[in-house]
Amino acid sequence: MNRSEPSGYREEGKSKRLEEREVDVIVVGAGIAGLSSALHLLQLNQSVCLLEKRSIVGGLGNYAVGLVTAAPTSLQRKSNISDSVEAFYRDLKTFSEKNGFTDLNTAHFLREYAGKSGKCIEWLMELGIEFGGPIPEAKGQIPRRLIFLPSIRDAILKMRDRFLEMGGQLIYNFHVDSLIVSETAGIDGVIGRNNERISRRKKCKKGVILSTGAFSSNAILIKELIPSGDSGDSLVPDLNGDGIVMALEHFAATSNTDIFPIQLRFTGQSDESGYISSRNKRTGSSLPNTDFEYLKKFALYTSPSPSLFRLGGILVDRSGNRFSDETLDLRYVALLANHLPDKETFVLLDQRIATELDKWPNYISTFPGKGYGYLSDYRQFENEILYLANDLRELASMIRAEPRVFETNIEKYNVMARSGKDLEFGRKTLSVLFTPPFYALGPVKPVLTTTVGGLKTDTNCRVLDGQGKTVPGLYAIGDGSAGAVQLLPGTHVGWALVSGMIAADYISKL
Ligand SMILES: Cc1cc2nc3c(=O)[nH]c(=O)nc-3n(C[C@H](O)[C@H](O)[C@H](O)COP(=O)(O)OP(=O)(O)OC[C@H]3O[C@@H](n4cnc5c(N)ncnc54)[C@H](O)[C@@H]3O)c2cc1C
């Protein structure tokens, strides 16, 4: 199997004259949700056309750390972790309710997810996809998070390859713009364009599945759909919620978008630095050697863990000023960071704290290919995300801060830390930063990594309108659909996989 991806419009698949053939199902978007659904459909003897606007499959999954929360799984059993669908459902529900999602529809989804996530993992393992874990969790939580090995990118390519081997049709650089509706069948096709902007149509017999992802870079949708919204920068460009926009034209409703999902992420200075290949080498992934812009942006993009602050680290702007009690929920800290003038912050540590970042539970972030990342893992990103210096002035110049101002402000912090009272933000425990070398991790920026919620569906992933009636022939899965399970870490990829499976199961019975 050729593992590289095309740079121009191309069709793949064993069937000949695919363009003319009417398929059972059209899947729009070859991210993880689209790949999962398309592959399940083929395995259920449906003919499928998978349309992807880019020349690369995997969508946002290409950026993902690769954690997936699922239960019960054979990997849990192997590690003697006892779990059940019921226990998983209870935990998902508690978490969801804590975050304000209490409607009945949400509960149905959580039940579906709890019932199917474990099966989805076993299905992926049958495809030859490997996992590590479950990785350790905080006390009282059942370990359920698995990590794709050697990388999630590898799993994406395995899914694509299997889809093509089974005769699925994949069309790259097909940007779907609108849906075709017929009076008798409902939605039964799409209209789009290739990268020469030539218009193309594709028809289907049973329905169109929208798996076009989140709307984090669509300012209009953010304003409309997230009442608590704030202006936030999208981590990844071009997450436009195309499927939502198209479905709204057919009176689709949306739900569960109420959470403004801004997060702190290490963004690094990685674009031109060959970071793709260093990540590739580290995970052993077979990332194709492509000059495609989208992958140029492919970086670590992890979130700093609360352990950094529990151990005494602080979060400062380039002047060395703190702006929050860093031990609060980091989602709240992210919102505060979003109001800083340049939004760029750094985690500051000294050697005493840094030496503790060597094993669970003292991790820097979650990490591709292994679950958690420690100081030893971050050393390979020296001068990209990790900076260290023997004095604060030197450190300041490394992160493009003004050395004198930076040092003065950290010294002021140290005076306060010695007194044991955080007069600025009321943090309960403070550590004096005095043991060299000093470390700065960052820049850490508040960004929208993805969005929560989207098109309202029933539990078969059929899109609903404002009256609760189905929009015939239209389905929505993954990011951009309103599963409301995408709150716990690892359930974004999980929901993409499971919702793809649900839609395929339903359609195959029509
Ligand atoms: C840095 C980072 C780390 C993450 N880590 C994790 C993690 O460890 N675990 C986890 O659960 N989640 C993680 N996530 C989130 C996770 O990656 C996504 O939620 C998930 O991959 C979404 O999959 P999807 O298929 O629903 O959507 P997407 O991946 O967005 O796929 C949508 C696809 O549709 C295509 N498309 C869009 N519009 C059109 C159109 N008009 N016509 C044709 N094609 C179109 C896109 O090009 C894309 O390929 C992470 C996200 C980021 C940014």
Ligand as a Chemical Component Dictionary entry (heavy atoms), coordinates in Angstrom:
data_LIG
# 
_chem_comp.id                   LIG 
_chem_comp.type                 NON-POLYMER 
_chem_comp.pdbx_formal_charge   0 
_chem_comp.three_letter_code    LIG 
# 
loop_
_chem_comp_atom.comp_id 
_chem_comp_atom.atom_id 
_chem_comp_atom.alt_atom_id 
_chem_comp_atom.type_symbol 
_chem_comp_atom.charge 
_chem_comp_atom.model_Cartn_x 
_chem_comp_atom.model_Cartn_y 
_chem_comp_atom.model_Cartn_z 
_chem_comp_atom.pdbx_ordinal 
LIG C1  C1  C 0 -3.515  19.271 19.746 1  
LIG C2  C2  C 0 -4.709  18.390 19.856 2  
LIG C3  C3  C 0 -4.627  17.238 20.615 3  
LIG C4  C4  C 0 -5.741  16.422 20.743 4  
LIG N1  N1  N 0 -5.615  15.277 21.458 5  
LIG C5  C5  C 0 -6.701  14.489 21.630 6  
LIG C6  C6  C 0 -6.606  13.273 22.351 7  
LIG O1  O1  O 0 -5.528  12.844 22.774 8  
LIG N2  N2  N 0 -7.749  12.569 22.551 9  
LIG C7  C7  C 0 -8.970  12.991 22.077 10 
LIG O2  O2  O 0 -9.977  12.329 22.321 11 
LIG N3  N3  N 0 -9.061  14.091 21.316 12 
LIG C8  C8  C 0 -7.974  14.844 21.069 13 
LIG N4  N4  N 0 -8.071  15.947 20.286 14 
LIG C9  C9  C 0 -9.339  16.200 19.573 15 
LIG C10 C10 C 0 -9.489  15.215 18.397 16 
LIG O3  O3  O 0 -8.320  15.201 17.619 17 
LIG C11 C11 C 0 -10.660 15.589 17.522 18 
LIG O4  O4  O 0 -11.776 15.837 18.333 19 
LIG C12 C12 C 0 -11.025 14.454 16.551 20 
LIG O5  O5  O 0 -9.896  14.074 15.825 21 
LIG C13 C13 C 0 -12.165 14.922 15.641 22 
LIG O6  O6  O 0 -12.374 14.003 14.620 23 
LIG P1  P1  P 0 -13.498 14.255 13.544 24 
LIG O7  O7  O 0 -13.356 13.203 12.525 25 
LIG O8  O8  O 0 -14.808 14.397 14.208 26 
LIG O9  O9  O 0 -13.206 15.688 12.915 27 
LIG P2  P2  P 0 -11.955 16.201 12.085 28 
LIG O10 O10 O 0 -10.737 15.511 12.484 29 
LIG O11 O11 O 0 -11.982 17.670 12.159 30 
LIG O12 O12 O 0 -12.278 15.718 10.596 31 
LIG C14 C14 C 0 -13.079 16.434 9.726  32 
LIG C15 C15 C 0 -12.621 16.128 8.309  33 
LIG O13 O13 O 0 -13.571 16.666 7.400  34 
LIG C16 C16 C 0 -12.890 17.356 6.367  35 
LIG N5  N5  N 0 -13.826 18.381 5.866  36 
LIG C17 C17 C 0 -14.266 19.475 6.538  37 
LIG N6  N6  N 0 -15.122 20.172 5.762  38 
LIG C18 C18 C 0 -15.228 19.504 4.593  39 
LIG C19 C19 C 0 -15.951 19.740 3.389  40 
LIG N7  N7  N 0 -16.721 20.825 3.239  41 
LIG N8  N8  N 0 -15.832 18.855 2.385  42 
LIG C20 C20 C 0 -15.037 17.752 2.517  43 
LIG N9  N9  N 0 -14.311 17.498 3.627  44 
LIG C21 C21 C 0 -14.407 18.342 4.654  45 
LIG C22 C22 C 0 -11.658 17.920 7.067  46 
LIG O14 O14 O 0 -10.646 18.255 6.152  47 
LIG C23 C23 C 0 -11.279 16.769 7.983  48 
LIG O15 O15 O 0 -10.457 15.827 7.352  49 
LIG C24 C24 C 0 -6.962  16.765 20.107 50 
LIG C25 C25 C 0 -7.046  17.909 19.327 51 
LIG C26 C26 C 0 -5.922  18.721 19.186 52 
LIG C27 C27 C 0 -6.014  19.924 18.326 53 
# 
loop_
_chem_comp_bond.comp_id 
_chem_comp_bond.atom_id_1 
_chem_comp_bond.atom_id_2 
_chem_comp_bond.value_order 
_chem_comp_bond.pdbx_ordinal 
LIG C1  C2  SING 1  
LIG C2  C3  SING 2  
LIG C2  C26 DOUB 3  
LIG C3  C4  DOUB 4  
LIG C4  N1  SING 5  
LIG C4  C24 SING 6  
LIG N1  C5  DOUB 7  
LIG C5  C6  SING 8  
LIG C5  C8  SING 9  
LIG C6  O1  DOUB 10 
LIG C6  N2  SING 11 
LIG N2  C7  SING 12 
LIG C7  O2  DOUB 13 
LIG C7  N3  SING 14 
LIG N3  C8  DOUB 15 
LIG C8  N4  SING 16 
LIG N4  C9  SING 17 
LIG N4  C24 SING 18 
LIG C9  C10 SING 19 
LIG C10 O3  SING 20 
LIG C10 C11 SING 21 
LIG C11 O4  SING 22 
LIG C11 C12 SING 23 
LIG C12 O5  SING 24 
LIG C12 C13 SING 25 
LIG C13 O6  SING 26 
LIG O6  P1  SING 27 
LIG P1  O7  DOUB 28 
LIG P1  O8  SING 29 
LIG P1  O9  SING 30 
LIG O9  P2  SING 31 
LIG P2  O10 DOUB 32 
LIG P2  O11 SING 33 
LIG P2  O12 SING 34 
LIG O12 C14 SING 35 
LIG C14 C15 SING 36 
LIG C15 O13 SING 37 
LIG C15 C23 SING 38 
LIG O13 C16 SING 39 
LIG C16 N5  SING 40 
LIG C16 C22 SING 41 
LIG N5  C17 SING 42 
LIG N5  C21 SING 43 
LIG C17 N6  DOUB 44 
LIG N6  C18 SING 45 
LIG C18 C19 SING 46 
LIG C18 C21 DOUB 47 
LIG C19 N7  SING 48 
LIG C19 N8  DOUB 49 
LIG N8  C20 SING 50 
LIG C20 N9  DOUB 51 
LIG N9  C21 SING 52 
LIG C22 O14 SING 53 
LIG C22 C23 SING 54 
LIG C23 O15 SING 55 
LIG C24 C25 DOUB 56 
LIG C25 C26 SING 57 
LIG C26 C27 SING 58 
# 
